[in-house]
């Protein structure tokens, strides 16, 4: 630490200056962060963002990175959309007999 009076360097732990014999200011204690509390805060933020995103998606709001239900090209009349209508099937069977 440098002396605020004369500017001389003094090693840490000294209470008076080497050159001018004035009292040096006491170092301020550094505030330490709690890594567990910081991780817990990030966890809460991530969970909150996930919940909001999920709720918006369930309400039908179009969101980026969301899975959208595929839109069918044509409305189908049954479970098998490639199945021909019954009249066409009957005509096909009549041709074989």
Order of alpha helices (4+ residues) and beta strands (2+ residues): alpha-alpha
